[in-house]
Amino acid sequence: MFTLMKIRVAVTLFSLMLSADTFFTQTIFGEVTNAVKSTKSESPVITDKNIVAIVNGQKITRQDLYSLLIDTYGEDALDVLIRRTLIYQMAEKEGVGVSNSEVEQKLKILVNSEVEGLMRTYRIKDRADLEKELVKIGSSITQLEEKLSRKMRKQAEVELIAEKLMTKTIAVTDEELQRAYDEEYGEKIEASQIVFRTRREAEDALKKLKSGADFATLARNESVDRASAVRGGKMQPFSPKDSLGADVARLKVGELSDIIKTDYGYHIIKILDRKPASNKSFKAVKGELEKIVRNQQYKERIGPWLISLIENASITKNLVSD
């Protein structure tokens, strides 16, 4: 059903195990890893803790393993530990902590996100199909989720602490809440776009479209915005009050826009549908809107905040490998 999916899933799972905070981990490498593991019961017991493996009589030492890990992941892994330490220090200073139940809830979100991302990447339509592919490499969704949970627990805790530290500094204004309400519950425009690097290219394409060329085909073949191009140009729904929405607010369903210049290039937009505003009142969803705004601000501020922590800290590195 999925060409080369067995190999792809194996490699992707390997990448997942080495992503984010999870650097020094065992891999899931399909039949290859399983074959290596299967020799365990046939080999003599190694009593020397400095020896991590013996291959045809040749010893692999703990120092060999350490040196490889340092050479491969050292700087990135150390930076993760430094950021994590700074966040813990700030949490202690501010009296911020997280409960086990909060960590479990966050961990579940992170693990689900990783699994769903894997399914989207390889166009696996549901968990049943993912299970079939994992079984082929000697694994299962349950095993994958358990491994991800072990590797990502510390990440979940650190992210939660950072969120709490950041949200203490975030003040939400009425204007921001109203803007969020318009974006979430206001009128929505559904549209497709083709983006070009030059106006000349956009002008040529607009002539083709007005002469009857298929919009989706042109988007797939010529748009420089590949995220929408693979969907035939289809965009995420947006508000008429957005910067782009203002340029197409008066267009009817099926109509084409003129060429619109943005920082991303030259756009031609086709209106697919217009969805009326929700009948939910502002008051009824105000609490939800506050969460949305705080989350948006957190995402915008977390990077600069971490940089500030690092710049104002005393950090001495001593990362060496033999």
C-alpha positions in Angstrom: 0.0 0.0 0.0 2.8 2.4 0.8 5.9 2.1 -1.4 9.0 1.5 0.7 7.0 2.4 3.8 8.8 -0.1 6.0 12.1 1.6 5.4 10.6 5.1 5.7 8.8 4.4 8.9 12.0 2.8 10.4 14.1 5.8 9.5 11.5 8.3 10.7 11.2 6.6 14.0 14.9 6.7 14.3 14.8 10.4 13.7 12.0 10.9 16.2 14.1 9.2 18.9 16.9 11.7 18.2 14.7 14.8 18.0 14.0 17.6 20.5 15.5 16.8 23.9 16.1 13.1 23.1 19.6 12.6 22.0 21.2 9.7 23.8 18.6 7.0 23.1 18.3 3.6 21.6 17.1 3.4 18.0 14.2 1.7 16.4 15.8 0.5 13.2 13.4 -2.2 12.0 14.8 -5.7 11.3 18.4 -4.5 11.6 18.0 -3.4 15.2 15.9 -6.5 16.0 18.6 -8.7 14.6 21.2 -7.1 16.8 19.0 -7.5 19.8 18.3 -11.1 19.0 22.0 -12.0 19.6 21.7 -10.9 23.3 20.7 -14.3 24.6 23.3 -16.2 22.6 26.3 -14.0 23.8 28.2 -14.4 27.0 27.4 -12.0 29.9 29.7 -9.0 30.0 30.7 -8.2 33.6 33.0 -5.3 32.8 30.8 -2.1 32.9 33.3 -0.3 30.7 32.6 -2.7 27.9 29.3 -2.0 26.1 29.5 -4.7 23.4 31.8 -7.4 22.0 31.7 -8.0 18.3 33.5 -11.1 17.0 35.8 -10.9 20.0 36.5 -7.2 19.5 35.5 -5.0 22.5 33.5 -1.7 22.1 34.1 0.4 25.2 31.9 2.9 27.0 34.4 5.5 26.0 34.0 4.5 22.3 30.3 5.0 22.6 30.6 8.3 24.5 33.1 9.7 21.9 30.7 8.8 19.1 27.8 10.5 20.8 29.8 13.6 21.6 31.1 13.8 18.0 27.6 13.3 16.6 25.3 15.1 19.0 27.6 16.8 21.5 27.1 20.5 20.9 23.3 20.2 20.3 22.8 17.9 23.3 24.8 20.2 25.5 22.8 23.3 24.4 19.6 21.4 25.3 20.9 20.7 28.7 22.1 24.3 29.2 18.6 25.7 28.2 16.9 23.1 30.4 19.2 24.1 33.4 18.5 27.8 32.9 14.7 27.2 32.8 14.9 25.1 36.0 17.0 27.8 37.7 14.5 30.5 36.7 11.6 28.3 37.9 13.2 27.9 41.3 13.8 31.7 41.5 10.2 32.5 40.6 8.7 29.6 42.7 7.1 27.9 39.6 6.5 24.2 39.5 4.4 21.6 37.7 2.5 18.6 39.0 2.8 15.0 37.8 -0.8 15.2 36.3 0.2 18.3 34.4 3.3 16.6 33.0 1.2 13.5 32.0 -1.3 15.7 30.2 1.4 17.6 28.3 3.3 14.4 27.5 0.2 12.9 25.9 -0.2 16.0 23.7 3.5 15.8 22.6 3.3 12.1 21.9 0.1 12.4 19.9 1.6 15.3 17.9 4.6 13.2 17.0 2.5 10.2 15.9 0.1 12.4 13.9 3.1 14.1 12.3 4.5 10.8 11.2 1.1 9.8 9.7 0.9 13.2 7.8 4.4 12.9 6.5 3.9 9.5 4.9 0.2 10.0 4.1 -1.0 7.2 6.4 -4.7 7.7 6.6 -5.4 6.3 10.1 -3.9 4.5 13.1 -4.9 1.1 11.8 -2.7 1.5 8.8 0.1 2.9 10.9 -0.2 -0.2 13.1 0.2 -2.4 10.1 3.4 -0.7 8.9 4.9 -0.8 12.4 4.1 -4.5 12.8 6.2 -5.1 9.7 9.3 -3.7 11.5 8.6 -5.5 14.7 6.9 -2.7 16.5 3.4 -1.3 17.3 1.7 2.0 18.1 1.7 1.1 21.8 5.4 0.5 21.7 6.1 3.6 19.7 4.0 5.7 22.2 5.7 4.1 25.2 9.2 4.9 23.7 8.2 8.4 22.9 6.8 8.9 26.4 10.0 7.8 28.0 12.1 10.0 25.7 9.9 13.1 25.9 8.9 13.2 29.6 11.7 15.7 30.5 10.8 17.8 27.4 7.2 17.9 28.6 8.2 19.0 32.0 10.5 21.7 30.8 8.0 23.1 28.2 5.4 23.3 30.9 7.6 25.2 33.2 8.6 27.6 30.4 5.0 28.2 29.6 4.2 29.0 33.2 7.1 31.4 33.5 6.2 33.1 30.2 2.5 33.4 30.8 3.2 35.3 34.1 4.5 38.1 31.9 1.8 38.1 29.3 -1.0 40.7 29.6 -3.9 40.2 27.2 -5.7 43.4 25.9 -9.3 43.8 24.8 -8.0 44.6 21.3 -6.1 41.3 21.1 -9.2 39.4 22.3 -11.4 41.1 19.6 -8.9 40.3 16.9 -8.8 36.7 18.1 -12.6 36.5 18.1 -12.7 37.8 14.5 -10.1 35.2 13.4 -11.7 32.3 15.2 -15.4 33.1 14.9 -15.7 35.8 12.3 -16.4 35.4 8.6 -14.0 33.1 6.8 -12.8 33.2 3.2 -11.8 29.8 1.6 -9.4 30.4 -1.3 -6.6 29.0 -3.5 -3.5 30.9 -4.5 -0.6 30.8 -6.9 2.5 32.6 -5.8 5.2 33.8 -8.2 8.7 35.3 -7.7 8.2 38.0 -10.3 5.3 40.2 -11.5 5.9 39.1 -15.1 5.4 35.5 -14.2 2.2 36.4 -12.4 0.9 38.4 -15.4 1.5 35.6 -17.8 -0.3 33.2 -15.4 -3.3 35.5 -15.0 -3.7 35.6 -18.8 -3.7 31.8 -18.9 -6.3 31.6 -16.1 -8.6 34.1 -17.8 -8.3 32.0 -21.0 -9.5 29.0 -19.1 -6.4 27.3 -17.7 -7.1 25.1 -14.6 -6.2 26.9 -11.4 -5.2 23.9 -9.4 -3.0 22.5 -12.1 -1.2 25.8 -12.5 -0.7 26.1 -8.8 0.8 22.6 -8.5 3.2 23.2 -11.4 4.2 26.9 -10.9 3.5 28.2 -7.4 6.6 28.9 -5.3 4.6 28.3 -2.2 4.9 24.6 -2.1 2.9 24.1 1.1 -0.3 25.2 -0.8 0.9 24.1 -4.2 0.7 20.4 -3.3 -3.0 21.0 -2.4 -3.7 22.7 -5.8 -3.1 26.1 -4.2 -5.7 25.7 -1.4 -5.0 27.9 1.5 -6.0 27.9 5.2 -9.3 29.8 5.7 -8.6 33.4 6.6 -10.6 36.5 7.7 -11.6 39.4 5.4 -10.0 41.6 8.0 -6.5 40.0 7.5 -4.0 41.9 5.5 -4.5 39.5 2.5 -8.3 39.4 3.1 -8.7 43.1 2.6 -7.4 42.7 -1.0 -10.1 40.0 -1.8 -12.9 41.0 0.5 -15.2 42.1 -2.3 -14.6 39.2 -4.6 -17.4 36.7 -5.2 -17.1 32.9 -5.1 -15.2 31.7 -8.3 -13.7 35.1 -9.0 -9.9 35.8 -9.5 -8.0 38.6 -7.8 -5.7 41.0 -9.5 -2.0 40.4 -8.8 -1.3 41.1 -5.1 2.2 41.8 -3.9 3.4 40.7 -0.5 6.7 39.9 1.1 6.4 36.4 -0.2 5.9 37.2 -3.8 3.2 38.0 -6.3 -0.2 36.2 -5.6 -3.2 35.4 -7.7 -6.1 34.3 -5.5 -9.3 32.5 -6.4 -12.3 32.6 -4.0 -13.6 29.1 -3.4 -16.2 29.8 -0.7 -17.2 32.3 2.0 -18.3 31.0 5.4 -20.5 33.3 7.6 -19.5 34.3 11.1 -20.3 32.1 14.0 -23.4 33.0 16.2 -21.3 32.5 19.4 -21.1 35.6 21.4 -17.8 37.2 22.4 -18.7 36.8 26.1 -19.4 33.1 25.7 -15.9 32.4 24.3 -13.8 35.0 26.0 -12.0 32.4 28.2 -11.1 30.4 25.2 -9.9 33.5 23.4 -7.6 34.4 26.3 -6.0 30.9 26.0 -5.5 31.4 22.3 -3.9 34.8 22.6 -1.6 33.7 25.5 -0.5 30.7 23.4 0.2 32.9 20.4 2.2 35.3 22.5 4.1 32.5 24.2 5.2 31.1 20.8 6.3 34.6 19.7 8.2 35.3 22.9 9.8 31.9 23.9 12.7 32.2 21.4 13.8 35.8 22.5 13.2 34.8 26.1 15.5 31.8 25.9 18.2 33.9 24.1 17.9 36.5 26.9 18.4 33.8 29.6 21.5 32.5 27.8 23.0 36.0 27.2 22.6 36.9 30.8 24.0 33.7 32.2 27.5 32.7 33.1 28.2 29.6 30.9 31.5 27.8 30.5 31.6 24.8 28.2 34.2 22.0 28.4 33.0 19.5 25.7 35.8 17.3 24.5 36.0 13.9 22.9 39.0 11.5 22.5 
